[in-house]
Amino acid sequence: MTRKLLSLYLVVILTGLLVAGASVAALGYIGQSNVQVILSGPGGAVKCNRSTTITAKVISTRNNKPIKNQVVRWRLASAQSSSDGLSASSTLTDRKGRTSISLSFGAVAGARIVEAAAVNTSSTILVRCAGGLPKTSVRAPERSDERRVGKE
């Protein structure tokens, strides 16, 4: 009976270890990011004839501390004009985990989406521009006297 009891205890202990090991493994997953990218930009619409600054802050997801010397890759995920652009395609964070780029707008009003990526995670921010565009005439141009001469 002692041998059966010992075998039963051994089975219970091994089962408990297997369950505990499986639950520890479930706490993480492949591809989990150790960083978070937080973006900030203008509080409202920007005039289209100006540029604006977009700032990324990169922090550790483990301790919420800033990560210095982290490469941040930037891209314009959505544009309204072929003249829209970013001042850099990649930048490096400072000791406070911050880095910035400048977004310039083409002569088309509307929303742009900027993406910043670090390690294996990314964030986006929507920036709108309105106003500040060159004024255009809605009237048809008048004919010159030279064109009228032969038709009268």
C-alpha angles and dihedrals in degrees: 000000000000090000092052091048091050090050091050092050090049092052091048092049094047091048090050091051092050092050092047091049092050093050092050090051090052092061093077134034137200112273094022109156122235092198139056125208115212117191129202132180143147118339094228143358117327123216108260093230091061135065127231136208123244116195128199124199116197117202136173115256089212100059106002091240121142117259115225125205092021117150112234118196116210131200138168100240093183128019136176098204138029085235092064111108151162125233093230140009093216137016138178125241121241126227089284092054092251133130133164143201134189122243116206123194132222121222095281123095120225145076128323126190119215121194126201120191132189126177103328101333136075142186134201135211129196116223124185129202125196134165128008091091121137113268116248130198120247093195121091113249115261119247117252122239089249092066093048095053098079096039102056 
